[in-house]
Amino acid sequence: MASGDADARTARVPRAPRDTHETPRQALRRILATGPHTALELSARVGLREKDVATHLEHLQQSLRHGDERFVVEPARCLDCGYAFRDRARLARPSACPRCRGQHLAAPVFRIVRRS
């Protein structure tokens, strides 16, 4: 393995500057209001682990239930057979497809939209 390969794998994604008075959930809410993002994209922007982002998103989903905004989830999909995880309640990325057992999955996409 060339040393350049190791550098590419260990390179970190630059974090977006965050207001020092902004909590991680406030940052996630602000970012999701601008458009759709995966948990991996959000983790890079906010500076949290992907698993921690999923936990914060669950709390954010609860807090938006009674406001003028709506938390929208485009479900994960299996890229091998096309199965969509529509009934999945957890927001974390699934590990395998229940239909074909494939692990080639598109991550769920999250966004916040105004209620009409």
C-alpha angles and dihedrals in degrees: 000000000000119000090239090062092056091049092052092052095047097043112117125226110243113252120235112245111262128201107254090229094051119100120220090255092051089050091049091049092050093048095045091051088062095057147301121320139170122234089252092055091047092049090055093048097046099033099240132123114265091245091053091050090057090054092049091047091055090055091044090052090055094048093050094054094089102035137078093269129076128211109225124196123194100202125240115262134206108241091202102054104008097244111160119211093223098149095046111122097188116085096209119103112270117239101217142007114258091212104049101007089234120151097205096107135162109227121242115264122221133199142157121232134179116257113247 
